[in-house]
Amino acid sequence: MERQQEKEFERRLAKHRDELKWLYLELYHGDTQAYEYFEGMLRRAYEERSEDLRQLDRAREQDADWFKGHDLVGMLLYVKAFARTLQGVRKKLDYLEDCGVNYLHLMPLLESPEGRSDGGYAVSDFRKVEPALGTMEDLSALAADCHGRGMSLCLDFVMNHTSEDHEWARRARAGEKEYQDRYFFYDGWEIARRFEETVPQVFPTTAPGNFSWCEEAGKVVMTTFYPYQWDLNYANPVVFNDMTDNMLYLCNQGVDIVRLDAVPYIWKELGTNCRNLPKVHTLVRLMRMACEIVCPGTLLLGEVVMEPSRVVPYFGTVEKPECHLLYNVTTMATIWHTVATKDVALLRHQLGQVFALPGEYTFLNYLRCHDDIGWGLDYDFLENFGQKQVPHKKYLNDYLTGRWYGSPSRGELYNDDPVLGDARLCGTTASLCGVETARRERDRDMLAWALRLDEMLHALIFTLSGIPVLYSGDEILQENDYGYHEDPLKAADSRFLHRGDMDWENAAKRKDPAAPEGDFFARLKRLEALRRAHRVFDGQADVWTLSTGRAGVLGIGRYKDGEKLAALFNFTAEEQTVLLAEEGDFTDLIRGQRQDKTAVTLPAGGFRWLLCDFEKEK
């Protein structure tokens, strides 16, 4: 290691060494040999990092809040569905730039067995790209191209489990105890049954139970998600060392944001629910410090799909941070609740809780993603209005699948559990907003309303502090793909309803203002441009909810350095008029006209971004 690099590594290591070593040895019962290996692995990972990436690290160290402004817009996509291969994605970077995207999240692309991958979440080799998608060299080249365009690259890191085809699993099946100790193997069902007494099931209908029988080994193995996904035992320091090494290897390919998949599940203890245990936070803190030593330009994104009280702790503290970014999952679910109920009370209540959090916390805000919509709502709050959990979930699902009379939404249920009266929901944003129904029925008025609703929902996530993330295809009104029913490898999983191939014929219409795709694309571009242009959208702005006097109209206020935004969102199917009781003279950002505060009119499914610039009024 050259002297300058040696100093850089030592400086970063010295900053964290005391805490790193203390936490590690506490977690692993004073195993100094394992710790020394871990520290040596960090040094090796730093040495293997390219100079281009080191320069990026240094720039981001100087601007630690580089991701907290108001200029990032993300997009989530599957490589195969979007452009077939990683090389194909490289050829589509002009399109992504045209979409205003500078944060690109590629869904799992590491080697996984076909038909037993759970969409790429059963990894058989953490250092090999799925051959049909390309090579690790292709991934590095894509990352370099992205960096050249000012784009950041996000990749999933599936850390809770491996595929049953992973080398560790193959050797465990063959009877090698060293590798069985990397998982949870038991000679019989006794301990497994004791776990089942306290551990919930993730997929009670499609993959019931948390354990599977391994015939080759003649033992029981923990499989929290699917039988082909074997849970890793992070109580074994070898697992933590090697998995952190795998994560840093991906960072060294140019990955800027590591999405820690299913992170609440990674520590298991008998007699608990094996969710969100304290040692999970110890592991995440250790991984955060590992990144700050080796690749400080890298962000950790925690996938914590749970209620807010469980999500926020994954930020850690100001002194001991964990994840840089977390998903605003409850807001996403509550938005769709509001689409179905047309009552903003719950959404206003939930956003009030988010707005009360420290401004340092950065959320990813989104309407749709690769996964289903789970109804993790605040049912204690809803019960104040006489809404019971089971019948309310049924109403939401009936409305958003189009079973409710008059609903234009078209989705499908996922993991329907008739015993518990529970089910989750699938569908693209456009289909859930009614675009699909309006087109099929050739109803121009319905289509106009659906387009306004779709735009309004995107305007809402652009209004929130954090990073708005689009789901690939949403920018061109992509509808549900019902063809998955005909594919035997997909038919049992309704999430493929919204995982269809990118429709490039429709994407070509984005330049045609007369086409719905072109009209909507232009609306999104306008929202992105306005958000980037005004400091009031900055992540450090003051944010609060506004009283609108209308049950179906949400109001959000923002203030930053002399700019005040009053954002109004009409979830109803009727025009609404609101009296805006806010100081200042406002201009409608979309229309560029002065707005009378005493009568702000919102069309059905529409919104208003109203700006007051106190600096200009002086």
URKADA-V173688 format. One record per backbone hydrogen bond with DSSP energy under -1.0 kcal/mol. CO is the residue of the C=O (numbers start at 1). NH is the residue of the N-H. E is the energy in kcal/mol with one decimal. If there is no record, write none. Layout:
co:CO nh:NH e:E
co:CO nh:NH e:E
//
This chain:
co:2 nh:6 e:-3.0
co:3 nh:7 e:-2.4
co:4 nh:8 e:-2.1
co:5 nh:9 e:-2.9
co:6 nh:10 e:-2.6
co:7 nh:11 e:-2.6
co:8 nh:12 e:-2.0
co:9 nh:13 e:-2.9
co:10 nh:14 e:-3.0
co:11 nh:15 e:-1.5
co:13 nh:17 e:-2.3
co:16 nh:20 e:-3.3
co:17 nh:21 e:-3.0
co:18 nh:22 e:-2.2
co:19 nh:23 e:-2.9
co:20 nh:24 e:-2.3
co:21 nh:25 e:-2.7
co:22 nh:26 e:-2.1
co:23 nh:27 e:-2.5
co:24 nh:28 e:-2.5
co:25 nh:30 e:-3.4
co:28 nh:31 e:-1.1
co:30 nh:32 e:-1.8
co:31 nh:35 e:-1.8
co:32 nh:36 e:-2.7
co:33 nh:37 e:-1.9
co:34 nh:38 e:-2.3
co:35 nh:39 e:-2.8
co:36 nh:40 e:-2.2
co:37 nh:41 e:-2.4
co:38 nh:42 e:-2.0
co:39 nh:43 e:-1.9
co:40 nh:44 e:-2.3
co:41 nh:45 e:-2.5
co:42 nh:46 e:-2.2
co:43 nh:47 e:-2.3
co:44 nh:48 e:-1.7
co:46 nh:49 e:-1.4
co:50 nh:54 e:-2.0
co:51 nh:55 e:-2.3
co:52 nh:56 e:-1.8
co:53 nh:57 e:-2.4
co:54 nh:58 e:-2.3
co:55 nh:59 e:-2.1
co:56 nh:60 e:-2.2
co:57 nh:61 e:-2.4
co:58 nh:62 e:-1.5
co:63 nh:66 e:-1.7
co:65 nh:68 e:-2.2
co:68 nh:539 e:-1.1
co:73 nh:102 e:-2.4
co:73 nh:103 e:-1.1
co:74 nh:470 e:-3.0
co:75 nh:105 e:-3.1
co:76 nh:472 e:-2.9
co:77 nh:107 e:-2.7
co:78 nh:82 e:-2.4
co:79 nh:83 e:-2.9
co:80 nh:84 e:-1.1
co:81 nh:502 e:-2.9
co:83 nh:85 e:-2.3
co:85 nh:89 e:-1.9
co:86 nh:90 e:-2.1
co:87 nh:91 e:-1.5
co:89 nh:92 e:-1.1
co:90 nh:93 e:-1.1
co:92 nh:96 e:-2.0
co:93 nh:97 e:-2.5
co:94 nh:98 e:-2.2
co:95 nh:99 e:-1.6
co:96 nh:101 e:-2.3
co:97 nh:100 e:-1.5
co:102 nh:152 e:-1.9
co:103 nh:75 e:-2.2
co:104 nh:154 e:-3.3
co:105 nh:77 e:-2.4
co:109 nh:130 e:-2.9
co:111 nh:124 e:-3.3
co:111 nh:125 e:-1.0
co:113 nh:116 e:-1.9
co:117 nh:121 e:-1.5
co:123 nh:163 e:-2.8
co:125 nh:128 e:-1.2
co:128 nh:111 e:-2.8
co:130 nh:133 e:-2.6
co:130 nh:134 e:-1.1
co:133 nh:86 e:-2.9
co:135 nh:139 e:-1.8
co:136 nh:140 e:-2.3
co:137 nh:141 e:-2.3
co:138 nh:142 e:-2.4
co:139 nh:143 e:-2.5
co:140 nh:144 e:-2.3
co:141 nh:145 e:-2.4
co:142 nh:146 e:-2.7
co:143 nh:147 e:-2.6
co:144 nh:148 e:-2.0
co:146 nh:149 e:-1.2
co:146 nh:151 e:-3.1
co:147 nh:150 e:-1.3
co:152 nh:104 e:-3.1
co:153 nh:256 e:-2.3
co:153 nh:257 e:-2.2
co:154 nh:106 e:-2.5
co:155 nh:259 e:-2.6
co:157 nh:159 e:-1.2
co:157 nh:261 e:-1.9
co:160 nh:232 e:-2.8
co:162 nh:230 e:-2.1
co:163 nh:166 e:-1.6
co:166 nh:170 e:-2.6
co:167 nh:171 e:-2.4
co:168 nh:172 e:-2.0
co:169 nh:173 e:-2.6
co:170 nh:174 e:-1.5
co:171 nh:176 e:-2.2
co:172 nh:175 e:-1.5
co:176 nh:180 e:-2.0
co:177 nh:181 e:-2.4
co:179 nh:182 e:-1.1
co:180 nh:183 e:-1.6
co:182 nh:233 e:-2.8
co:184 nh:222 e:-1.4
co:186 nh:220 e:-3.0
co:189 nh:193 e:-2.8
co:190 nh:194 e:-1.6
co:191 nh:195 e:-2.2
co:192 nh:196 e:-2.4
co:195 nh:198 e:-1.8
co:195 nh:199 e:-1.9
co:203 nh:207 e:-2.4
co:210 nh:223 e:-2.6
co:212 nh:221 e:-2.9
co:214 nh:218 e:-1.7
co:214 nh:219 e:-1.5
co:219 nh:214 e:-3.3
co:220 nh:186 e:-2.5
co:221 nh:212 e:-2.6
co:222 nh:231 e:-2.0
co:226 nh:229 e:-2.4
co:228 nh:164 e:-1.7
co:230 nh:162 e:-1.9
co:233 nh:236 e:-1.7
co:236 nh:239 e:-1.2
co:236 nh:240 e:-1.4
co:237 nh:241 e:-2.9
co:238 nh:242 e:-2.5
co:239 nh:243 e:-2.7
co:240 nh:244 e:-2.4
co:241 nh:245 e:-1.9
co:242 nh:246 e:-2.1
co:243 nh:247 e:-2.3
co:244 nh:248 e:-2.5
co:245 nh:249 e:-2.0
co:246 nh:250 e:-1.7
co:247 nh:251 e:-2.1
co:248 nh:252 e:-2.0
co:250 nh:253 e:-1.3
co:250 nh:255 e:-1.4
co:251 nh:254 e:-1.7
co:256 nh:299 e:-3.0
co:257 nh:155 e:-2.3
co:258 nh:301 e:-3.0
co:259 nh:157 e:-3.2
co:259 nh:261 e:-1.1
co:260 nh:303 e:-2.0
co:262 nh:265 e:-1.8
co:263 nh:266 e:-1.4
co:264 nh:276 e:-1.9
co:269 nh:272 e:-1.5
co:277 nh:280 e:-2.1
co:278 nh:282 e:-1.2
co:279 nh:283 e:-2.2
co:280 nh:284 e:-2.4
co:281 nh:285 e:-2.4
co:282 nh:286 e:-2.2
co:283 nh:287 e:-2.2
co:284 nh:288 e:-2.5
co:285 nh:289 e:-2.3
co:286 nh:290 e:-2.2
co:287 nh:291 e:-2.2
co:288 nh:292 e:-2.3
co:289 nh:293 e:-1.5
co:290 nh:294 e:-2.4
co:291 nh:295 e:-2.3
co:295 nh:298 e:-2.4
co:299 nh:258 e:-3.0
co:300 nh:324 e:-1.6
co:300 nh:325 e:-2.2
co:301 nh:260 e:-3.0
co:302 nh:304 e:-1.1
co:304 nh:306 e:-1.7
co:307 nh:310 e:-2.0
co:307 nh:311 e:-1.3
co:308 nh:312 e:-2.2
co:311 nh:314 e:-2.1
co:312 nh:315 e:-2.4
co:313 nh:316 e:-1.6
co:314 nh:323 e:-2.8
co:315 nh:322 e:-1.9
co:320 nh:317 e:-1.5
co:325 nh:302 e:-2.6
co:326 nh:364 e:-2.5
co:327 nh:329 e:-1.5
co:328 nh:332 e:-1.7
co:329 nh:333 e:-2.2
co:330 nh:334 e:-2.5
co:331 nh:335 e:-2.3
co:332 nh:336 e:-1.6
co:333 nh:337 e:-2.0
co:334 nh:338 e:-2.1
co:335 nh:339 e:-2.0
co:336 nh:340 e:-1.8
co:337 nh:341 e:-2.4
co:338 nh:342 e:-2.8
co:344 nh:348 e:-3.0
co:345 nh:349 e:-2.2
co:346 nh:350 e:-2.9
co:347 nh:351 e:-2.8
co:348 nh:352 e:-2.0
co:349 nh:353 e:-1.3
co:350 nh:354 e:-1.6
co:351 nh:355 e:-3.2
co:354 nh:357 e:-1.6
co:358 nh:361 e:-1.7
co:362 nh:326 e:-1.4
co:363 nh:467 e:-2.4
co:364 nh:328 e:-2.6
co:365 nh:469 e:-2.7
co:373 nh:425 e:-2.0
co:374 nh:376 e:-1.9
co:375 nh:377 e:-1.7
co:377 nh:379 e:-1.5
co:378 nh:382 e:-1.9
co:379 nh:383 e:-2.0
co:381 nh:384 e:-1.3
co:382 nh:385 e:-1.9
co:382 nh:387 e:-2.0
co:383 nh:386 e:-1.6
co:388 nh:392 e:-2.1
co:389 nh:393 e:-2.6
co:390 nh:394 e:-2.0
co:391 nh:395 e:-2.1
co:392 nh:396 e:-2.5
co:393 nh:397 e:-2.6
co:394 nh:398 e:-2.7
co:395 nh:399 e:-3.0
co:396 nh:400 e:-2.5
co:397 nh:401 e:-1.2
co:398 nh:403 e:-1.8
co:398 nh:404 e:-1.7
co:399 nh:402 e:-1.1
co:404 nh:407 e:-2.3
co:412 nh:426 e:-2.7
co:414 nh:424 e:-2.8
co:417 nh:421 e:-1.2
co:417 nh:422 e:-2.1
co:422 nh:417 e:-3.8
co:424 nh:414 e:-2.6
co:425 nh:373 e:-3.0
co:426 nh:412 e:-1.6
co:428 nh:432 e:-2.3
co:429 nh:433 e:-1.9
co:430 nh:435 e:-2.3
co:431 nh:410 e:-1.4
co:434 nh:438 e:-2.4
co:435 nh:439 e:-2.3
co:436 nh:440 e:-2.3
co:437 nh:441 e:-2.4
co:438 nh:443 e:-2.3
co:443 nh:447 e:-2.3
co:444 nh:448 e:-2.5
co:445 nh:449 e:-2.0
co:446 nh:450 e:-2.7
co:447 nh:451 e:-2.6
co:448 nh:452 e:-1.9
co:449 nh:453 e:-2.5
co:450 nh:454 e:-2.5
co:451 nh:455 e:-2.5
co:452 nh:456 e:-2.9
co:453 nh:457 e:-2.4
co:454 nh:458 e:-1.8
co:455 nh:459 e:-2.7
co:456 nh:460 e:-2.0
co:457 nh:461 e:-1.8
co:458 nh:462 e:-1.9
co:459 nh:463 e:-1.1
co:460 nh:464 e:-1.3
co:467 nh:365 e:-2.3
co:468 nh:74 e:-3.2
co:470 nh:76 e:-2.5
co:471 nh:474 e:-2.9
co:473 nh:476 e:-1.4
co:473 nh:478 e:-2.6
co:474 nh:477 e:-1.3
co:482 nh:485 e:-1.5
co:483 nh:486 e:-1.8
co:484 nh:487 e:-1.5
co:487 nh:490 e:-1.9
co:487 nh:491 e:-2.8
co:490 nh:493 e:-2.6
co:493 nh:496 e:-1.8
co:494 nh:497 e:-1.9
co:495 nh:498 e:-1.4
co:496 nh:499 e:-1.1
co:497 nh:481 e:-3.0
co:502 nh:504 e:-1.2
co:503 nh:507 e:-2.0
co:504 nh:508 e:-1.5
co:506 nh:509 e:-1.2
co:507 nh:510 e:-1.6
co:509 nh:512 e:-2.1
co:512 nh:515 e:-1.4
co:515 nh:519 e:-2.8
co:516 nh:520 e:-2.7
co:517 nh:521 e:-2.5
co:518 nh:522 e:-2.1
co:519 nh:523 e:-1.6
co:520 nh:524 e:-2.4
co:521 nh:525 e:-2.4
co:522 nh:526 e:-2.1
co:523 nh:527 e:-2.1
co:524 nh:528 e:-2.5
co:525 nh:529 e:-2.4
co:526 nh:530 e:-2.4
co:527 nh:531 e:-2.4
co:528 nh:532 e:-2.2
co:529 nh:533 e:-1.6
co:530 nh:534 e:-1.2
co:534 nh:537 e:-1.7
co:535 nh:538 e:-2.2
co:538 nh:541 e:-1.9
co:542 nh:559 e:-2.1
co:544 nh:557 e:-3.3
co:550 nh:553 e:-1.4
co:551 nh:344 e:-2.9
co:552 nh:571 e:-2.9
co:554 nh:569 e:-2.5
co:555 nh:546 e:-2.5
co:556 nh:567 e:-3.2
co:557 nh:544 e:-2.3
co:558 nh:565 e:-2.7
co:559 nh:542 e:-2.5
co:560 nh:563 e:-2.0
co:562 nh:614 e:-2.7
co:563 nh:560 e:-2.4
co:564 nh:612 e:-3.0
co:565 nh:558 e:-2.1
co:566 nh:610 e:-2.4
co:567 nh:556 e:-2.6
co:568 nh:608 e:-2.1
co:569 nh:554 e:-2.5
co:572 nh:605 e:-1.2
co:576 nh:602 e:-3.4
co:578 nh:600 e:-3.0
co:580 nh:582 e:-1.3
co:586 nh:595 e:-2.9
co:587 nh:611 e:-2.9
co:588 nh:592 e:-2.6
co:593 nh:588 e:-3.5
co:596 nh:599 e:-1.1
co:597 nh:580 e:-3.0
co:600 nh:578 e:-2.6
co:602 nh:576 e:-2.6
co:603 nh:606 e:-2.7
co:606 nh:570 e:-3.0
co:608 nh:568 e:-2.4
co:609 nh:589 e:-2.9
co:610 nh:566 e:-3.0
co:611 nh:587 e:-2.4
co:612 nh:564 e:-2.9
co:613 nh:617 e:-1.2
//
